[in-house]
Amino acid sequence: MTESTAIDRATELQITDATFDGPHGTVPIRIYQVPGTEPRSGLLWLHGGAFMFGDLEMPESHWVAQQLADGDRIVVAADYRLAPIPETLAAHVPPRPGHHFPVASEELTALFEALVSTDLAATTTDWAVGGASAGGNLAAGVAMRLRDEERATALGLLLVYPLLHAELPAFRPELAAKVAQLPEASQSGPAAVADLNLHYVGGNAEALSSPYAFAGGHDLEGLPSTFVLNSDSDSLRASGEAFAAELAAAGVDVQVINERGTVHGHINGPDNYGADRSITRIHRWLRDIEHDLRDSING
């Protein structure tokens, strides 16, 4: 691991840029910690971006990580490998090569295991994993791999407006009405989501059925305590709500929130009340699972 350290005076955080040598090459990471503290838990946080976009500078990564780090918790954000940008989007953004599933899923699982088993970022071994949108998909895939391969244990799973199903579940009438009021480009209906998902797996339709590509609809028993936070007017809320119901049916401790008055990506725009509300909810849930762990140890 290589690193360089700076102090963000505005937030009183020590922010360290580093790298992790993963199974597919070097992964840039950014570590957020209050100086002079010894955090007792950690969060691996993954930004969204339709599997093709996003980086450590976007608010959904940098701002969110800043908000969630405190004296008891270290946060590590990962700049995972992105899927290629196809020629079909050339009118909007230049095409770019990239990596299809399972590359990002495998390297993030390896990173999580390293965080738990080494002093890569902190001495704590109690780590949750979370992400937003496509990052929520990847976080769920990491949790599924950890459960199945018994490589490490996640303290919790944090999913913010996630995409978790290969096929978008049907909308309830209330959600359908809200999505219909969005600009057409923002509606992301079932056909658009199906195209996105197929692109993520490199056009391999069989890979869509992998529980590590899309955890929804699979056996979820044994996953860690999970928090699902959905945007209100967002087609992907259908996936988040369905996944929460599947978790509950599998006996997993789950909380689900619909952040009223928000649209998809709302924590990527920190200058709105919905983002602040969501960060407060996430903080509360993280503290709850961290306290539950310590109570079980002390009890």
URTACOR-V207899 format. One record per helix or strand of 3 or more residues. SS is the DSSP state (alpha for helix, beta for strand). FROM is the first residue (numbers start at 1). LEN is the number of residues. Records with the same first field share a line. If there is no record, write none. Layout:
SS = FROM-LEN + FROM-LEN
//
This chain:
beta = 3-6 + 13-10 + 25-10 + 41-6 + 73-7 + 127-6 + 157-4 + 226-8 + 254-10
alpha = 62-7 + 87-3 + 103-15 + 134-16 + 173-8 + 184-3 + 190-11 + 205-5 + 237-13 + 266-3 + 273-26
//
